[in-house]
Amino acid sequence: MQVTLIVLFAHWCPKCNMMMPVVDEIEEVYKEQLEVVRIDIEKETEIAKDYSIQIVPTFVIMKQGNEVMRMAGIIGEEILKKRIETVIGK
């Protein structure tokens, strides 16, 4: 897969917990075109630093190893789907 959605979150974050069902749905809908990677910033502090995370959840869309889009906070499912579709070329 050439497109990856990286979800940086924390278990203590209410907004993250609200977004996880949306992430699960997106993972199911786009399973053939998109890899979803969940990163707990509490366990992976170096990765959080590498991505300069200041707000959780943060969603990073990568294509062929390059960051092409970044969003943070609560994002509507349809908005997130449209952004992903833009990147995967639907």
C-alpha positions as CSV (number, residue, x, y, z in Angstrom):
1,M,0.0,0.0,0.0
2,Q,1.3,3.4,-0.9
3,V,-1.1,5.5,1.3
4,T,-0.9,5.4,5.1
5,L,-3.1,7.1,7.7
6,I,-1.1,7.6,10.9
7,V,-3.2,8.3,13.9
8,L,-1.3,9.7,16.9
9,F,-3.4,9.5,20.0
10,A,-3.4,9.1,23.8
11,H,-5.7,6.8,25.8
12,W,-6.5,9.6,28.3
13,C,-7.7,11.9,25.6
14,P,-11.5,12.1,25.3
15,K,-11.3,13.5,21.7
16,C,-9.1,10.6,20.7
17,N,-11.6,8.1,22.2
18,M,-14.4,9.8,20.2
19,M,-12.5,9.5,17.0
20,M,-11.4,5.9,17.3
21,P,-14.8,4.5,15.9
22,V,-14.3,6.8,12.9
23,V,-10.8,5.5,12.4
24,D,-12.1,1.9,12.6
25,E,-14.7,2.7,10.0
26,I,-12.2,4.3,7.7
27,E,-9.9,1.4,8.1
28,E,-12.7,-1.0,7.0
29,V,-13.9,1.1,4.1
30,Y,-10.5,1.7,2.6
31,K,-8.8,-1.6,3.6
32,E,-7.6,-2.2,0.0
33,Q,-6.1,1.2,-0.5
34,L,-5.1,2.5,2.9
35,E,-2.9,1.2,5.8
36,V,-3.9,2.6,9.2
37,V,-1.2,2.9,11.9
38,R,-2.2,3.9,15.4
39,I,0.5,5.3,17.6
40,D,0.0,5.9,21.3
41,I,2.1,9.0,22.0
42,E,2.5,8.0,25.7
43,K,4.3,4.8,24.7
44,E,6.0,6.1,21.6
45,T,7.3,9.5,22.8
46,E,10.1,9.7,20.3
47,I,7.7,9.3,17.4
48,A,5.5,12.0,18.9
49,K,8.6,14.3,19.0
50,D,9.5,13.3,15.4
51,Y,6.0,14.4,14.2
52,S,6.0,17.5,16.5
53,I,2.7,16.5,18.0
54,Q,1.1,19.3,20.0
55,I,-2.6,18.2,19.7
56,V,-4.1,14.8,19.9
57,P,-5.6,13.2,18.0
58,T,-3.4,14.1,15.0
59,F,-4.0,12.4,11.7
60,V,-1.1,12.3,9.2
61,I,-1.7,11.0,5.7
62,M,1.4,9.7,4.0
63,K,1.8,8.7,0.3
64,Q,4.9,6.8,-0.8
65,G,6.6,7.7,2.4
66,N,6.0,11.4,2.2
67,E,3.6,13.4,4.4
68,V,0.9,15.0,2.2
69,M,-1.7,16.0,4.7
70,R,-2.1,16.6,8.5
71,M,-5.1,17.3,10.6
72,A,-5.7,17.5,14.3
73,G,-8.6,17.4,16.7
74,I,-12.1,16.1,16.1
75,I,-12.6,15.7,12.3
76,G,-15.9,14.7,10.8
77,E,-15.9,11.2,9.2
78,E,-17.0,12.6,5.8
79,I,-14.3,15.2,5.8
80,L,-11.6,12.7,6.7
81,K,-12.9,10.3,4.0
82,K,-12.8,13.1,1.4
83,R,-9.2,14.0,2.3
84,I,-8.2,10.3,2.1
85,E,-9.9,9.9,-1.2
86,T,-8.1,13.0,-2.6
87,V,-4.8,11.3,-1.7
88,I,-5.7,7.8,-2.9
89,G,-7.1,9.3,-6.1
90,K,-10.8,8.3,-5.9
